Amino acid sequence: MNQRILTKRETQQRHKQMICKSYELKIDKSHLSKELANHLRQLFLEAKWFTNYAIANGIFEVDYKIKTVQIKVKDTFEERQIKHLSSQMKQAIIDKLKQDVKNLSILKNNGHKVGKIKFKRFVKTIPLKQFGVTYAICDKNHVRIQGIGKKVRVRGIKQIPTGAEFSNAYLIQDYGDYYLRVITYQNPENTVLQGNSKNNAVGIDFGLRNQITLSNGISIQYRIPVVTKKLRRLYKKFTRTQKGSNNRLKLNLKIQKQFAKSNNIKKDIKNKIVHCIRENFSIVCFQNDDIRQWQRIWGSKVLDTAIGKFKDILKERIPISIVVNKTFPSTYLCSHCGTINKISLAEEIYKCPVCGFTMHRDLKAARDIFSEGLKRLPMEHREAALLYQGRYACGEETSTRMLEYLNSIPYIRASFLYETGSLTALARGSSLLSPISI
């Protein structure tokens, strides 16, 4: 058998035992010469030309070695040269289009209504298939990209651990900035995260007043407004510009950057919260709440927190994630006597009229979700998790360390919710969270 095929199979088998992680490196525009900046712009422009040419002339018939393509300019066609896009980049673009066609075919066979692949107004991603050829890591601050004669300065290489195997990468253009997303394969971590064992479990309740409440008593609040004062000012200027003008395009780019900034902050917050949970718990129980329905009712209050995607991150990164059915009455169920009592949204304290049981509503809901989720675990793991929950309640060891870490994250306020219902904030005071301007 061909040695190349054998090597490829060995690599695939080795990667199955490894962890796949991607890292985003930002190209430092302040160190780009005019020549390099123009080269990157032309690279994405030619990628758009070639993509549209491939769609128009048949994705499975087009030759990636062509040097000229025809593009439509108003009602006529003009011939343009492909100078900056390498043959391997063109081949990767064709492979991506072929995969898109196959994915559409699968959806169609499964009964979904699909259309055709449309022509692109913009191309934001160029695949770089082979490490060492289409791209390479030079040192701690520089990379090489095929076709660009000089090194390109980037930020973020230090986050890639030593010993990681590099796979393919993607050159990305996003809101006027350039990024290199590198795919790596790493050996599984040999060391267990601090405080994390197979029996550590926690319940999570999602809400509007307290965005995240853990069953160990920690309440997490954060809110990043989507529409800021700066964004309103940009929209006012945008409405006064003439359609199709350069000023309108520039303002549109600034507006997109503001949305991206807000989304990146929320993404960073979610990643750090999940990291904190993963370091201390290997079993997480949460309810499958209908976040879309919440957004229809409360609108921006849900949009500003982006808690909808939080569940997907938990499922992806926590070793054991137990999803409790959304019909489970975690808010209304009395943890002491089992009766179901209605409680309005304005009431922070749950008080059972039957047995007099009293607790903060969010903490009670998190603990009920925790108890309901553990019923799906084997008996030995369930008993160990319950023992852990009793030993490390709010204000003790792990919970205190978690609280200190969470309060060190910008835009987050974490506090303890005690069983009596009082809210005592640590490290940042007990004031209510207000919208944060960014």
KOLVO-640377 format. One record per residue: x, y, z of N, C-alpha, C in turn; residue in three letters. Coordinates in steps of 0.001 Angstrom, whole numbers, padded with zeros to 6 digits, always signed. Layout:
% residues N
XYZXYZXYZALA ...
% end
This chain:
% residues 438
+000844-001199+000000+000000+000000+000000+000881+001252+000000MET +000389+002286-000597+001121+003545-000682+001487+004046+000714ASN +002765+004464+000875+003248+004940+002170+002483+006170+002642GLN +002068+006999+001708+001325+008209+002064-000027+007856+002684ARG -000698+006838+002116-001987+006411+002652-001828+005802+004038ILE -000748+005004+004214-000485+004391+005526-000242+005457+006590LEU +000554+006468+006238+000843+007553+007192-000433+008302+007562THR -001297+008540+006563-002560+009242+006816-003448+008449+007761LYS -003521+007127+007559-004348+006281+008428-003806+006236+009852ARG -002483+006164+009971-001862+006167+011306-002159+007473+012040GLU -002101+008582+011308-002398+009890+011913-003851+009958+012364THR -004764+009451+011534-006190+009449+011899-006452+008608+013132GLN -005816+007442+013223-005984+006588+014404-005421+007254+015652GLN -004282+007940+015514-003679+008621+016659-004554+009772+017127ARG -005130+010513+016185-005978+011656+016532-007270+011246+017227HIS -007727+010013+016979-008944+009541+017650-008761+009448+019157LYS -007510+009241+019593-007220+009137+021018-006841+010473+021645GLN -006863+011541+020838-006437+012855+021309-007620+013812+021364MET -007387+014977+021967-008418+016010+022098-008185+017070+021027ILE -009245+017398+020284-009162+018429+019241-009521+019786+019838CYS -008631+020758+019689-008877+022112+020186-008459+023120+019129LYS -009207+024208+019036-008871+025265+018082-008464+026532+018841SER -007562+027280+018235-007070+028522+018828-007148+029618+017764TYR -007592+030781+018182-007754+031899+017258-006621+032900+017473GLU -005820+033098+016436-004708+034042+016473-005110+035285+015684LEU -004926+036439+016280-005305+037688+015606-004096+038290+014916LYS -004257+038605+013631-003187+039248+012873-003092+040714+013300ILE -001893+041112+013693-001663+042464+014213-001590+043438+013043ASP -002668+044202+012840-002730+045127+011706-001765+046298+011858LYS -001385+046607+013105-000465+047722+013314+000938+047421+012782SER +001250+046136+012572+002557+045745+012055+002483+045317+010589HIS +001342+045538+009949+001202+045183+008536+001636+046342+007651LEU +002490+046060+006691+002839+047082+005703+001677+047250+004732SER +001717+048316+003948+000655+048540+002961+000594+047397+001958LYS +001759+046854+001644+001832+045743+000685+001139+044499+001239GLU +001424+044175+002521+000819+042995+003138-000682+043179+003337LEU -001089+044388+003758-002516+044654+003953-003277+044512+002636ALA -002678+045022+001554-003309+044905+000241-003354+043448-000217ASN -002296+042688+000107-002256+041268-000256-003394+040503+000414HIS -003644+040775+001698-004730+040087+002414-006091+040463+001836LEU -006281+041753+001510-007550+042176+000907-007780+041474-000428ARG -006731+041427-001256-006846+040788-002560-007076+039280-002429GLN -006522+038690-001383-006681+037249-001155-008154+036892-000974LEU -008866+037664-000172-010283+037386+000067-011147+037802-001128PHE -010717+038831-001859-011449+039235-003058-011353+038145-004125LEU -010141+037612-004328-009961+036535-005298-010672+035256-004852GLU -010741+035020-003543-011478+033858-003032-012963+033970-003383ALA -013506+035203-003326-014906+035416-003718-015089+035174-005212LYS -014170+035712-006024-014258+035499-007471-014224+034009-007804TRP -013271+033301-007211-013104+031875-007544-014300+031057-007049PHE -014823+031388-005872-015988+030672-005337-017189+030828-006257THR -017469+032049-006660-018607+032296-007560-018396+031660-008930ASN -017146+031660-009410-016836+031004-010686-017088+029503-010589TYR -016692+028892-009464-016903+027450-009271-018393+027120-009195ALA -019170+027969-008520-020620+027730-008412-021276+027853-009790ILE -020833+028843-010586-021449+029081-011888-021091+028003-012915ALA -019876+027440-012819-019399+026506-013837-019396+025046-013390ASN -019968+024767-012225-020047+023382-011768-018956+023065-010757GLY -019363+022849-009520-018402+022641-008434-017564+021392-008664ILE -018160+020346-009230-017464+019076-009394-016672+019014-010709PHE -016766+020053-011558-016055+020060-012835-014943+021110-012906GLU -014966+022090-012036-014014+023199-012139-012592+022737-011825VAL -011623+023337-012500-010209+023009-012320-009577+024040-011389ASP -008950+023550-010317-008379+024480-009338-007076+025119-009827TYR -006546+024676-010986-005280+025218-011485-005465+026431-012390LYS -006706+026831-012629-006947+027963-013535-006372+029251-012955ILE -005937+030119-013840-005301+031381-013438-006209+032592-013655LYS -007245+032432-014472-008164+033542-014733-009608+033066-014562THR -010470+033968-014131-011891+033656-013969-012707+034813-014543VAL -013929+034519-014912-014839+035553-015387-015772+035956-014258GLN -015912+037255-014076-016808+037762-013042-017823+038703-013694ILE -018986+038776-013078-020052+039615-013608-019942+041019-013030LYS -019849+042000-013899-019824+043407-013505-021017+044082-014163VAL -022053+044355-013361-023332+044882-013860-023920+043902-014876LYS -023995+044291-016149-024615+043429-017155-023591+042742-018058ASP -022330+042916-017782-021285+042315-018620-020385+041410-017783THR -019547+040636-018477-018591+039769-017806-017174+040250-018104PHE -016344+040257-017076-014941+040655-017230-014046+039522-016762GLU -012858+039458-017340-011886+038424-016987-010882+038989-015989GLU -010724+038291-014875-009794+038742-013826-008767+037653-013551ARG -007541+038076-013239-006468+037133-012939-006460+036768-011451GLN -006147+035505-011191-005968+035033-009812-004473+035036-009525ILE -003995+036058-008807-002559+036218-008551-002146+035795-007145LYS -003024+036013-006168-002636+035818-004771-003118+034483-004198HIS -004194+033941-004720-004770+032696-004199-003991+031502-004756LEU -003394+030699-003878-002590+029565-004329-003476+028407-004778SER -002870+027442-005478-003616+026282-005971-004187+025446-004833SER -003430+025312-003746-003929+024534-002597-005097+025238-001917GLN -005068+026564-001872-006200+027307-001317-007439+027125-002191MET -007243+027188-003520-008368+026979-004433-008915+025564-004309LYS -008026+024589-004164-008456+023201-003991-009260+023040-002703GLN -008827+023713-001638-009544+023635-000359-010917+024291-000460ALA -011017+025390-001218-012314+026053-001411-013274+025133-002154ILE -012766+024444-003199-013611+023505-003949-014070+022356-003055ILE -013156+021817-002229-013514+020723-001313-014603+021161-000339ASP -014507+022405+000129-015523+022922+001054-016883+023039+000357LYS -016894+023503-000887-018139+023607-001642-018742+022227-001904LEU -017885+021247-002202-018366+019881-002412-019011+019329-001144LYS -018393+019627+000004-018956+019167+001269-020292+019851+001553GLN -020420+021117+001165-021696+021825+001329-022798+021161+000501ASP -022451+020753-000724-023421+020076-001592-023858+018749-000966VAL -022905+018002-000429-023222+016714+000208-024112+016912+001437LYS -023819+017952+002214-024639+018223+003405-026067+018587+003025ASN -026222+019375+001952-027563+019713+001475-028305+018461+000990LEU -027565+017557+000338-028175+016311-000136-028661+015450+001023SER -027874+015403+002104-028274+014631+003289-029542+015216+003906ILE -029581+016557+004004-030768+017212+004557-032002+016935+003698LEU -031811+016972+002372-032927+016725+001464-033441+015296+001603LYS -032528+014331+001721-032918+012928+001889-033639+012686+003216ASN -033358+013555+004205-034024+013435+005511-035355+014171+005571ASN -035791+014715+004416-037109+015344+004362-037119+016843+004521GLY -035943+017474+004636-035882+018925+004777-035965+019600+003407HIS -036517+020812+003398-036596+021589+002172-035311+022400+002029LYS -034576+022163+000946-033296+022848+000746-033288+023532-000617VAL -032417+024508-000750-032254+025209-002014-030887+024946-002609GLY -030484+025812-003543-029181+025677-004177-028156+026542-003446LYS -026894+026238-003688-025823+027076-003141-025825+028401-003896ILE -025900+029490-003169-026024+030813-003777-024652+031449-003982LYS -024629+032437-004895-023399+033200-005103-023098+034043-003864PHE -021811+034282-003627-021362+034956-002408-021078+036430-002670LYS -021600+037263-001780-021222+038688-001820-019887+038899-001133ARG -019628+038083-000098-018369+038164+000644-017899+036740+000938PHE -016608+036553+000987-016010+035307+001481-015197+035661+002711VAL -015565+035076+003841-014919+035433+005107-013901+034400+005574LYS -013883+033220+004932-013008+032149+005402-012284+031498+004234THR -010978+031341+004362-010167+030621+003370-009510+029438+004083ILE -009815+028199+003695-009202+027039+004360-007720+026914+004000PRO -006908+026573+004988-005487+026279+004801-005280+024831+005242LEU -005141+023938+004278-005280+022514+004559-004051+021888+005224LYS -002856+022304+004848-001665+021554+005243-000714+022407+006062GLN -000482+021968+007305+000469+022676+008164+001877+022484+007604PHE +002637+023577+007602+003986+023529+007064+004059+023905+005597GLY +002900+023895+004904+002870+024253+003484+002007+025496+003277VAL +000711+025370+003566-000164+026538+003395-000011+027529+004543THR +000413+027055+005702+000714+027961+006809+001731+027293+007718TYR +002415+028090+008525+003416+027558+009467+003574+028518+010632ALA +003887+027962+011796+004181+028769+012989+005689+028991+013034ILE +006123+030252+012959+007558+030558+012913+008165+030665+014311CYS +007544+031487+015165+008032+031683+016526+006854+032093+017397ASP +007129+032714+018530+006057+033063+019465+005167+034203+018978LYS +005594+034889+017935+004834+036058+017487+004535+036093+015994ASN +005055+035146+015219+004928+035239+013775+004478+033927+013147HIS +003760+034052+012037+003360+032896+011232+003684+033203+009776VAL +003685+032145+008980+003839+032291+007535+002587+031768+006851ARG +002116+032474+005850+000954+032067+005069+001392+031940+003622ILE +000946+030870+002969+001380+030587+001604+001065+031763+000673GLN +002051+032137-000100+001878+033241-001045+002338+034571-000514GLY +002470+034683+000813+002954+035923+001431+004424+035715+001780ILE +005288+036480+001133+006719+036256+001282+007264+036570+002657GLY +006619+037476+003380+007144+037910+004671+006381+037259+005818LYS +007011+037250+006984+006331+036765+008185+005204+037725+008571LYS +004148+037169+009133+003008+037971+009580+002953+037922+011100VAL +002913+039087+011721+002868+039151+013180+001440+038884+013669ARG +001312+037988+014658+000003+037633+015220+000081+037666+016742VAL -001096+037693+017349-001204+037639+018808-001941+036363+019212ARG -001426+035674+020225-002145+034522+020758-001458+033186+020592GLY -000244+033152+020013+000438+031867+019828+000803+031241+021171ILE +001019+032084+022189+001435+031568+023502+000378+030694+024163LYS -000887+030838+023738-001937+030032+024348-001909+028580+023871GLN -001191+028295+022768-001094+026924+022260-000064+026168+023079ILE -000421+025059+023744+000518+024345+024612+001618+023647+023833PRO +002735+023445+024490+003855+022730+023877+003474+021275+023639THR +003857+020745+022494+003556+019351+022183+002289+019138+021398GLY +001536+020210+021120+000292+020079+020348+000618+019795+018886ALA -000144+018884+018285+000008+018575+016865-000891+019505+016044GLU -000292+020175+015067-001040+021126+014249-001715+020404+013092PHE -002963+020772+012856-003713+020229+011728-003981+021365+010746SER -005169+021413+010163-005491+022479+009218-005790+023789+009948ASN -005969+024847+009176-006260+026163+009751-007202+026910+008802ALA -007715+028048+009294-008625+028877+008496-008191+030331+008631TYR -008003+030974+007495-007729+032408+007474-009078+033122+007412LEU -009337+033993+008381-010672+034581+008548-010596+036099+008445ILE -011549+036671+007718-011726+038122+007669-013042+038442+008370GLN -012969+039242+009420-014168+039512+010214-014178+040977+010645ASP -015138+041749+010118-015322+043156+010480-014045+043979+010326TYR -013310+043733+009236-012122+044519+008951-010859+044004+009589GLY -010950+042999+010461-009776+042392+011090-009533+041006+010503ASP -008314+040493+010698-007933+039193+010158-007504+038265+011301TYR -007900+036999+011177-007589+036001+012200-007102+034723+011533TYR -006329+033960+012271-005915+032631+011840-006392+031637+012900LEU -007399+030829+012535-007919+029826+013474-007194+028515+013221ARG -006399+028076+014211-005546+026905+014075-006204+025720+014790VAL -006289+024584+014104-006841+023362+014685-005685+022501+015172ILE -005726+022068+016422-004657+021251+017000-005234+019985+017629THR -004351+018996+017801-004683+017771+018528-003708+017627+019683TYR -004266+017347+020874-003448+017279+022085-003751+015995+022845GLN -002750+015535+023570-002945+014362+024418-003896+014699+025559ASN -004731+013744+025990-005642+014004+027113-004869+014437+028352PRO -005470+015322+029109-004805+015832+030310-004617+014702+031329GLU -003382+014567+031776-003080+013516+032744-003428+013920+034161ASN -003381+015222+034417-003671+015694+035768-005141+016016+035910THR -005702+015680+037049-007101+015978+037331-007205+017414+037791VAL -008200+018141+037309-008382+019540+037706-008599+019657+039198LEU -008175+020765+039770-008240+020964+041213-009672+020856+041715GLN -009864+020004+042698-011173+019846+043314-012127+019008+042502GLY -011696+018500+041339-012615+017804+040440-012450+016299+040582ASN -013485+015588+040920-013476+014136+040969-014741+013631+040316SER -014826+012322+040154-015950+011768+039411-017270+011885+040156LYS -017245+012260+041429-018474+012307+042210-018934+013724+042547ASN -018192+014742+042136-018587+016116+042435-019716+016547+041510ASN -020856+016910+042079-022028+017262+041271-022615+018582+041747ALA -023330+019259+040819-023964+020528+041142-025218+020672+040273VAL -026215+021364+040810-027408+021702+040051-027371+023161+039646GLY -027906+023470+038459-027871+024836+037935-029284+025260+037563ILE -029655+026470+038017-030939+027068+037645-030661+028352+036880ASP -031317+028517+035721-031174+029722+034912-032349+030657+035188PHE -032081+031959+035197-033138+032926+035482-032826+034288+034909GLY -033696+035250+035185-033539+036608+034685-032890+037528+035719LEU -033356+037457+036982-032774+038294+038027-031370+037805+038363ARG -031248+036523+038660-029952+035872+038833-029774+034951+037624ASN -028853+035314+036738-028737+034573+035483-028408+033098+035709GLN -027508+032829+036665-027114+031445+036955-027071+031275+038468ILE -027741+030255+038981-027700+029934+040411-027272+028484+040571THR -026227+028254+041363-025725+026906+041615-026321+026366+042905LEU -026440+025060+042979-027054+024442+044159-026172+024545+045404SER -024900+024936+045244-024046+025149+046431-024200+026563+046993ASN -025144+027338+046421-025472+028643+046987-024922+029836+046252GLY -024148+029637+045192-023554+030755+044468-024518+031273+043412ILE -024724+032584+043411-025560+033240+042413-024673+034108+041525SER -024867+034019+040205-024037+034742+039236-024929+035696+038444ILE -024525+036954+038417-025263+037978+037684-024331+038655+036681GLN -024831+038854+035484-024114+039638+034475-025114+040064+033413TYR -024866+041198+032807-025727+041679+031735-024935+042616+030840ARG -024816+042252+029571-024094+043053+028586-025110+043557+027567ILE -025529+044817+027640-026549+045316+026700-026102+045207+025253PRO -026993+044751+024401-026691+044653+022972-026659+046039+022348VAL -027651+046868+022678-027732+048232+022128-027162+049205+023162VAL -025993+049752+022869-025327+050691+023763-025523+052124+023262THR -025072+053090+024059-025171+054501+023665-024382+054769+022390LYS -023211+054169+022306-022375+054365+021118-023056+053797+019878LYS -023717+052647+020047-024411+052022+018921-025591+052868+018460LEU -026291+053489+019398-027407+054377+019032-026911+055579+018224ARG -025772+056134+018649-025208+057280+017920-024816+056874+016495ARG -024229+055681+016356-023832+055205+015031-025055+054990+014139LEU -026137+054471+014720-027353+054243+013934-027962+055568+013465TYR -027900+056607+014309-028413+057923+013904-027627+058467+012717LYS -026293+058328+012772-025469+058779+011653-025752+057940+010402LYS -025969+056651+010613-026192+055725+009499-027459+056095+008716PHE -028502+056490+009447-029770+056828+008773-029661+058093+007932THR -028656+058941+008223-028503+060192+007481-027618+060049+006238ARG -026942+058914+006113-026036+058723+004982-026800+058290+003731THR -026176+058496+002590-026784+058141+001321-026535+056666+001013GLN -027562+055997+000525-027451+054568+000220-026400+054335-000869LYS -025474+053397-000570-024415+053067-001526-023164+053901-001395GLY -023158+054883-000492-021983+055749-000327-020914+055058+000523SER -019684+055576+000432-018574+055013+001212-018778+055245+002706ASN -019336+056412+003064-019585+056697+004480-020569+055692+005076ASN -021558+055306+004285-022537+054329+004767-021878+052970+005004ARG -020974+052576+004100-020260+051304+004255-019357+051329+005485LEU -018680+052467+005707-017798+052582+006870-018583+052523+008178LYS -019727+053215+008220-020557+053190+009426-021144+051803+009666LEU -021496+051115+008588-022017+049753+008720-020967+048835+009331ASN -019705+049011+008925-018614+048219+009488-018419+048522+010972LEU -018527+049801+011352-018400+050172+012764-019536+049578+013601LYS -020752+049567+013047-021899+048985+013751-021690+047487+013958ILE -021208+046797+012926-020935+045367+013041-019872+045083+014100GLN -018865+045961+014171-017809+045783+015180-018364+045928+016596LYS -019300+046852+016791-019895+047036+018103-020698+045808+018520GLN -021470+045242+017588-022196+044000+017884-021225+042863+018195PHE -020147+042782+017418-019160+041718+017632-018488+041862+018990ALA -018214+043115+019396-017584+043352+020700-018474+042868+021827LYS -019765+043194+021756-020722+042745+022772-020816+041231+022813SER -020886+040599+021634-020987+039136+021578-019727+038460+022097ASN -018566+039049+021819-017307+038467+022298-017201+038539+023817ASN -017688+039633+024409-017669+039755+025872-018550+038680+026499ILE -019764+038494+025938-020670+037474+026467-020086+036072+026286LYS -019444+035839+025153-018816+034538+024905-017694+034278+025907LYS -016892+035307+026187-015797+035165+027146-016325+034882+028543ASP -017405+035564+028929-018003+035344+030246-018480+033899+030387ILE -019190+033409+029378-019712+032034+029437-018583+031016+029508LYS -017527+031232+028731-016406+030294+028745-015725+030239+030110ASN -015582+031403+030750-014915+031438+032056-015784+030838+033156LYS -017097+031044+033066-017994+030434+034057-017978+028922+033917ILE -018052+028428+032680-018015+026977+032455-016680+026396+032899VAL -015595+027123+032651-014282+026665+033113-014261+026509+034632HIS -014837+027490+035331-014892+027429+036794-015715+026223+037261CYS -016832+025990+036608-017681+024847+036986-016966+023538+036692ILE -016319+023462+035553-015631+022224+035151-014461+021906+036076ARG -013799+022928+036611-012682+022684+037514-013129+022061+038830GLU -014390+022291+039205-014846+021855+040516-015905+020763+040475ASN -016518+020548+039309-017588+019549+039221-017451+018747+037932PHE -017696+017456+038025-017711+016611+036836-019128+016180+036472SER -020098+016423+037357-021507+016108+037096-022314+017393+037250ILE -023036+017758+036213-023833+018978+036239-025269+018640+035842VAL -026231+019077+036660-027655+018880+036374-028284+020243+036081CYS -028992+020351+034972-029684+021594+034650-030961+021267+033885PHE -031865+022231+033869-033179+022012+033268-033202+022504+031829GLN -033928+021787+030999-034026+022141+029582-035086+023225+029386ASN -034811+024419+029890-035757+025533+029788-035897+025997+028341ASP -037075+026489+027996-037338+027010+026664-036903+028478+026610ASP -035624+028705+026305-035061+030055+026308-035674+030903+025198ILE -036041+030286+024082-036660+031060+022991-037998+031653+023438ARG -038749+030895+024198-040016+031407+024720-039768+032547+025691GLN -038709+032423+026504-038328+033515+027410-038050+034782+026611TRP -037337+034625+025494-036953+035798+024703-038177+036460+024078GLN -039172+035674+023707-040397+036265+023148-041117+037112+024189ARG -041010+036702+025455-041732+037402+026521-040928+038582+027050ILE -039640+038340+027342-038846+039374+028017-037829+040054+027117TRP -037679+039603+025882-036872+040295+024892-035428+040523+025274GLY -035019+041792+025374-033612+042150+025562-033038+041651+026879SER -033887+041418+027890-033372+040912+029163-032697+039554+028983LYS -033240+038753+028078-032638+037450+027782-031497+037611+026790VAL -031680+038506+025800-030670+038717+024767-029383+039284+025350LEU -029486+040135+026360-028304+040753+026967-027449+039760+027748ASP -028008+038605+028105-027264+037622+028889-026809+036430+028057THR -027511+036163+026955-027161+035048+026057-027032+033726+026804ALA -027988+033448+027707-027923+032199+028472-028405+031011+027650ILE -028954+031297+026452-029468+030210+025625-028400+029216+025218GLY -027201+029705+024844-026133+028824+024384-025316+028248+025538LYS -025621+028686+026751-024865+028211+027906-025033+026699+028081PHE -026248+026204+027816-026521+024774+027970-025697+023940+026992LYS -025541+024439+025764-024758+023701+024769-023295+023601+025181ASP -022757+024673+025771-021364+024649+026222-021204+023648+027369ILE -022182+023601+028274-022120+022641+029376-022122+021204+028851LEU -023000+020917+027894-023072+019566+027324-021759+019178+026662LYS -021089+020154+026067-019867+019874+025317-018671+019661+026231GLU -018589+020404+027344-017340+020439+028113-017394+019729+029462ARG -018571+019517+030008-018662+018838+031302-018703+017333+031068ILE -017911+016540+031788-017881+015085+031561-019258+014425+031599PRO -020082+014747+032621-021425+014178+032713-022412+015327+032885ILE -023245+015569+031883-024272+016620+031967-025646+015953+031918SER -026442+016182+032963-027769+015582+033085-028809+016670+032842ILE -029649+016458+031836-030665+017446+031466-032008+017019+032045VAL -032568+017859+032905-033872+017604+033515-034962+018141+032594VAL -036032+017398+032441-037118+017790+031540-037693+019148+031940ASN -038061+019948+030930-038568+021302+031196-039922+021299+031908LYS -040622+020163+031888-041918+020078+032585-041763+019885+034096THR -040535+019611+034560-040319+019438+035996-040547+020768+036720PHE -041444+020828+037730-041789+022109+038389-040759+022536+039433PRO -039557+022878+038986-038473+023204+039914-038774+024469+040723SER -039513+025409+040148-039822+026664+040849-040982+026499+041817THR -041968+025685+041457-043203+025591+042244-043183+024459+043274TYR -042318+023479+043110-042313+022299+043984-041712+022627+045346LEU -042400+022214+046413-041865+022381+047764-040877+021253+048044CYS -039635+021603+048379-038600+020599+048613-038851+019796+049886SER -039691+020304+050794-039897+019652+052091-041087+018699+052076HIS -042254+019185+051612-043466+018355+051660-043915+017861+050292CYS -043340+018382+049204-043653+017892+047870-044884+018500+047232GLY -045513+019469+047858-046679+020124+047245-046224+021134+046205THR -047125+021426+045259-046818+022387+044205-047593+023673+044476ILE -046859+024766+044657-047463+026056+044999-047045+027104+043973ASN -047979+027878+043509-047699+028950+042553-046931+030079+043240LYS -045997+030679+042493-045232+031810+043015-045039+032797+041873ILE -045276+034070+042114-045172+035078+041059-043709+035429+040800SER -043444+036050+039657-042079+036422+039296-041503+037475+040228LEU -042372+038267+040847-041898+039333+041732-041408+038793+043079ALA -041798+037586+043444-041431+037020+044747-040059+036355+044659GLU -039135+036820+045492-037800+036225+045534-037731+035054+046508GLU -038580+035054+047521-038544+034025+048559-039696+033047+048349ILE -039372+031777+048337-040392+030730+048233-040817+030354+049653TYR -042119+030431+049929-042649+030030+051227-043843+029117+051000LYS -043720+027896+051488-044779+026906+051298-045906+027173+052300CYS -047154+027366+051841-048281+027618+052759-048696+026367+053533PRO -048231+025206+053114-048625+023949+053765-047719+023635+054959VAL -046392+023619+054714-045455+023234+055777-044609+024394+056291CYS -044680+025557+055634-043919+026718+056087-042473+026736+055621GLY -042085+025808+054745-040713+025754+054226-040381+027056+053491PHE -039204+027652+053795-038814+028942+053227-037387+028869+052685THR -037196+029384+051475-035870+029429+050860-035917+030393+049674MET -034769+030928+049307-034694+031751+048103-035128+030908+046912HIS -035981+031455+046055-036604+030675+044982-035581+030077+044015ARG -034523+030839+043680-033534+030344+042721-032676+029240+043326ASP -032288+029407+044595-031507+028372+045269-032325+027095+045429LEU -033595+027245+045769-034473+026079+045904-034611+025342+044572LYS -034793+026116+043492-034939+025510+042172-033668+024762+041767ALA -032497+025361+042034-031230+024707+041694-031064+023397+042457ALA -031451+023384+043734-031316+022160+044531-032343+021100+044119ARG -033523+021529+043712-034511+020562+043217-034054+019950+041898ASP -033459+020763+041025-032909+020248+039765-031766+019282+040049ILE -030952+019614+041042-029845+018739+041449-030371+017378+041917PHE -031383+017392+042777-031955+016140+043302-032621+015324+042200SER -033339+015991+041309-034018+015291+040214-033009+014692+039237GLU -031933+015440+038948-030920+014940+038015-030158+013752+038540GLY -029882+013726+039855-029102+012632+040438-029853+011303+040423LEU -031155+011339+040245-031922+010087+040184-031522+009227+038991LYS -030866+009818+038011-030450+009071+036825-029065+008450+036990ARG -028401+008751+038097-027063+008207+038333-027133+006886+039092LEU -026089+006034+038953-026012+004823+039789-025974+005187+041274PRO -026405+004273+042111-026574+004557+043537-025281+005027+044191MET -024132+004392+043867-022884+004772+044546-022459+006192+044204GLU -022638+006588+042930-022290+007948+042528-023273+008954+043138HIS -024534+008541+043251-025546+009436+043808-025252+009738+045273ARG -024908+008717+046048-024618+008919+047474-023380+009781+047667GLU -022355+009537+046842-021126+010332+046956-021378+011792+046599ALA -022206+012032+045572-022523+013402+045168-023306+014130+046245ALA -024258+013435+046875-025039+014035+047963-024148+014354+049156LEU -023189+013464+049443-022256+013707+050542-021403+014927+050258LEU -020936+015040+049000-020132+016189+048612-020938+017483+048742TYR -022205+017447+048311-023063+018627+048377-023240+019084+049817GLN -023327+018144+050752-023487+018509+052156-022220+019059+052779GLY -021072+018519+052352-019802+018951+052942-019368+020315+052441ARG -019666+020624+051162-019193+021869+050565-020366+022774+050217TYR -021115+023150+051234-022222+024085+051043-021665+025493+050921ALA -022571+026469+050743-022122+027841+050527-021315+028348+051717CYS -020234+029079+051401-019372+029616+052430-018260+028683+052837GLY -018163+027494+052242-017157+026524+052635-016245+026196+051465GLU -014977+026096+051720-013919+025624+050844-014144+025904+049359GLU -014613+024879+048629-014739+025004+047176-015610+026182+046784THR -016743+026358+047460-017651+027441+047118-016998+028802+047292SER -016217+028981+048340-015541+030249+048578-014499+030519+047514THR -013747+029475+047123-012749+029650+046059-013428+030007+044741ARG -014538+029348+044458-015275+029648+043230-015766+031090+043225MET -016268+031540+044366-016794+032898+044467-015701+033929+044218LEU -014528+033693+044773-013409+034623+044571-012999+034673+043107GLU -012972+033510+042453-012595+033472+041034-013644+034178+040178TYR -014903+033902+040418-015971+034495+039606-016009+036012+039746LEU -015769+036508+040950-015772+037954+041168-014546+038642+040571ASN -013535+037856+040182-012364+038435+039521-012586+038611+038016SER -013688+038056+037492-013997+038158+036066-014730+039479+035816ILE -014286+040279+034844-014990+041541+034548-016441+041301+034150PRO -017311+042235+034525-018742+042264+034209-019564+041253+035019TYR -018935+040489+035908-019667+039475+036684-019717+039890+038146ILE -020882+039671+038777-021023+039812+040222-021574+038507+040772ARG -020802+037887+041624-021203+036617+042229-021420+036823+043721ALA -022368+036101+044284-022700+036250+045705-023284+034944+046208SER -023452+034855+047532-024055+033687+048156-025538+033927+048400PHE -026352+032959+048050-027768+032951+048407-027936+031949+049545LEU -028275+032448+050724-028424+031555+051867-029842+031001+051931TYR -029982+029943+052670-031265+029243+052731-032389+030118+053273GLU -032045+031112+054085-033074+031988+054637-033611+032963+053602THR -032885+033071+052458-033343+033959+051396-032593+035265+051339GLY -031698+035540+052273-030975+036804+052233-029875+036725+051194SER -029597+037837+050565-028576+037912+049524-027389+038689+050072LEU -026252+038010+050243-025066+038644+050794-023967+038608+049744THR -023627+039733+049205-022613+039784+048153-021238+039895+048787ALA -020276+039205+048202-018906+039259+048660-018046+039897+047587LEU -016997+040528+048019-015952+041076+047156-016372+042317+046360ALA -017673+042436+046038-018096+043602+045259-019315+044279+045848ARG -019674+043952+047045-020823+044609+047649-022111+043937+047277GLY -023192+044432+047848-024493+043793+047675-025445+044607+046810SER -024917+045564+046037-025790+046363+045172-026286+045530+044012SER -027496+045863+043530-028068+045128+042409-027291+045435+041142LEU -027287+044471+040246-026550+044621+038996-027283+045559+038068LEU -026577+046520+037504-027143+047435+036535-026512+047192+035185SER -027185+047596+034083-026605+047386+032762-025233+048030+032646PRO -024308+047342+031988-022937+047804+031894-022693+048365+030508ILE -022176+049576+030424-021889+050184+029127-020555+049682+028623SER -020534+049358+027354-019284+048865+026776-018940+049699+025548ILE 
% end
